[in-house]
Amino acid sequence: MTPGLILDSYDDGDRNALADTMTVMVRAFDPVFGEAWTLPQLAGVMTMPGTWLTLARVDAAPLGFALIRSVLDECELLLLAVDPLWRGRGIGRSLLVDSLNTARRRGITSMNLEVRATNNAIKLYENIGFEYVHRRPGYYRGNDGKLHDALSFRIDMLI
Ligand SMILES: CC(C)(COP(=O)(O)OP(=O)(O)OC[C@H]1O[C@@H](n2cnc3c(N)ncnc32)[C@H](O)[C@@H]1OP(=O)(O)O)[C@@H](O)C(=O)NCCC(=O)NCCS
């Protein structure tokens, strides 16, 4: 556990929260894969009902975030990211566990996610209990034009 780590959740497009999220976004995603979202994309999804954002901060500095969208009793992990300088300290795991707990409190019974097949985040998902569902060959196209398979995972939660 990272000392002083604070997790704050937002159900709307709070300006400061969006700015803090973008601070992490531009640092966390390797541009070669073209996976980072823009501020308008983020602000747009935050206007959708059932979407929430959790920010991880230490001393008010944003270090990571998780973005979830829910529909009825299902939800999807849209993005999970931690600043490269703060990785390997359990912040990604804390954000994901917190998101699962929030989902449970909201009566949600499953979380789905889709991830590039070469992403190290898969280890984290499997450690937490996500199960592999299926593979979509060549689903993502990187900024360099290369195609990458997508894997989908799912976890069912007991309420
Ligand atoms: C995925 C990510 C959020 C993990 O954040 P993190 O804070 O480093 O994760 P944690 O410290 O909580 O790691 C939890 C587990 O995940 C695994 N893991 C996470 N990142 C890893 C990496 N880069 N290499 C190998 N294993 C990794 C480890 O098995 C670790 O388990 P351990 O605690 O037993 O060692 C972070 O690497 C990241 O921001 N990646 C870029 C953005 C991205 O691709 N997000 C996922 C798709 S949206």
The ligand as an SDF file (V2000), in Angstrom:
LIG
                    3D

 48 50  0  0  0  0  0  0  0  0999 V2000
   -1.6800   -1.5960  -15.7260 C   0  0  0  0  0  0  0  0  0  0  0  0
   -1.2580   -0.5530  -14.7150 C   0  0  0  0  0  0  0  0  0  0  0  0
   -2.4620    0.3440  -14.4110 C   0  0  0  0  0  0  0  0  0  0  0  0
   -0.8240   -1.2500  -13.4290 C   0  0  0  0  0  0  0  0  0  0  0  0
   -0.5890   -0.2750  -12.4380 O   0  0  0  0  0  0  0  0  0  0  0  0
    0.3750   -0.5570  -11.1650 P   0  0  0  0  0  0  0  0  0  0  0  0
    0.0520    0.4660  -10.1350 O   0  0  0  0  0  0  0  0  0  0  0  0
    1.7830   -0.6750  -11.5850 O   0  0  0  0  0  0  0  0  0  0  0  0
   -0.1380   -1.9830  -10.7130 O   0  0  0  0  0  0  0  0  0  0  0  0
    0.1210   -2.6820   -9.3140 P   0  0  0  0  0  0  0  0  0  0  0  0
    1.3480   -2.1230   -8.6770 O   0  0  0  0  0  0  0  0  0  0  0  0
   -1.1470   -2.5990   -8.5320 O   0  0  0  0  0  0  0  0  0  0  0  0
    0.4130   -4.1510   -9.8110 O   0  0  0  0  0  0  0  0  0  0  0  0
   -0.4550   -5.1910   -9.5560 C   0  0  0  0  0  0  0  0  0  0  0  0
    0.0080   -6.4400  -10.2920 C   0  0  0  0  0  0  0  0  0  0  0  0
   -0.0410   -6.2480  -11.6960 O   0  0  0  0  0  0  0  0  0  0  0  0
    1.0820   -6.8150  -12.3330 C   0  0  0  0  0  0  0  0  0  0  0  0
    1.7140   -5.7640  -13.0970 N   0  0  0  0  0  0  0  0  0  0  0  0
    1.2950   -4.5010  -13.1830 C   0  0  0  0  0  0  0  0  0  0  0  0
    2.0380   -3.8040  -14.0470 N   0  0  0  0  0  0  0  0  0  0  0  0
    2.9880   -4.6400  -14.5000 C   0  0  0  0  0  0  0  0  0  0  0  0
    4.0540   -4.5010  -15.4120 C   0  0  0  0  0  0  0  0  0  0  0  0
    4.3230   -3.3310  -16.0290 N   0  0  0  0  0  0  0  0  0  0  0  0
    4.8250   -5.5550  -15.6470 N   0  0  0  0  0  0  0  0  0  0  0  0
    4.5510   -6.7300  -15.0440 C   0  0  0  0  0  0  0  0  0  0  0  0
    3.5510   -6.9180  -14.1720 N   0  0  0  0  0  0  0  0  0  0  0  0
    2.7760   -5.8850  -13.8980 C   0  0  0  0  0  0  0  0  0  0  0  0
    1.9550   -7.3650  -11.2880 C   0  0  0  0  0  0  0  0  0  0  0  0
    1.7260   -8.7650  -11.3760 O   0  0  0  0  0  0  0  0  0  0  0  0
    1.4220   -6.8550   -9.9750 C   0  0  0  0  0  0  0  0  0  0  0  0
    1.3490   -7.8880   -9.0760 O   0  0  0  0  0  0  0  0  0  0  0  0
    2.3050   -7.9050   -7.7710 P   0  0  0  0  0  0  0  0  0  0  0  0
    1.8100   -6.7880   -6.9150 O   0  0  0  0  0  0  0  0  0  0  0  0
    2.0500   -9.2710   -7.2290 O   0  0  0  0  0  0  0  0  0  0  0  0
    3.6940   -7.6720   -8.3060 O   0  0  0  0  0  0  0  0  0  0  0  0
   -0.0670    0.3020  -15.2470 C   0  0  0  0  0  0  0  0  0  0  0  0
    0.9710   -0.5780  -15.6410 O   0  0  0  0  0  0  0  0  0  0  0  0
   -0.3970    1.2270  -16.4050 C   0  0  0  0  0  0  0  0  0  0  0  0
   -0.8370    2.3690  -16.1950 O   0  0  0  0  0  0  0  0  0  0  0  0
   -0.2030    0.7730  -17.6740 N   0  0  0  0  0  0  0  0  0  0  0  0
   -0.4190    1.6350  -18.8430 C   0  0  0  0  0  0  0  0  0  0  0  0
   -1.8890    1.8760  -19.0990 C   0  0  0  0  0  0  0  0  0  0  0  0
   -2.5890    0.5840  -19.4670 C   0  0  0  0  0  0  0  0  0  0  0  0
   -2.1670   -0.1000  -20.3820 O   0  0  0  0  0  0  0  0  0  0  0  0
   -3.7080    0.2490  -18.7440 N   0  0  0  0  0  0  0  0  0  0  0  0
   -4.4470   -0.9800  -18.9410 C   0  0  0  0  0  0  0  0  0  0  0  0
   -5.3870   -0.9380  -20.0640 C   0  0  0  0  0  0  0  0  0  0  0  0
   -6.5870    0.3810  -19.9390 S   0  0  0  0  0  0  0  0  0  0  0  0
  1  2  1  0
  2  3  1  0
  2  4  1  0
  2 36  1  0
  4  5  1  0
  5  6  1  0
  6  7  2  0
  6  8  1  0
  6  9  1  0
  9 10  1  0
 10 11  2  0
 10 12  1  0
 10 13  1  0
 13 14  1  0
 14 15  1  0
 15 16  1  0
 15 30  1  0
 16 17  1  0
 17 18  1  0
 17 28  1  0
 18 19  1  0
 18 27  1  0
 19 20  2  0
 20 21  1  0
 21 22  1  0
 21 27  2  0
 22 23  1  0
 22 24  2  0
 24 25  1  0
 25 26  2  0
 26 27  1  0
 28 29  1  0
 28 30  1  0
 30 31  1  0
 31 32  1  0
 32 33  2  0
 32 34  1  0
 32 35  1  0
 36 37  1  0
 36 38  1  0
 38 39  2  0
 38 40  1  0
 40 41  1  0
 41 42  1  0
 42 43  1  0
 43 44  2  0
 43 45  1  0
 45 46  1  0
 46 47  1  0
 47 48  1  0
M  END
$$$$
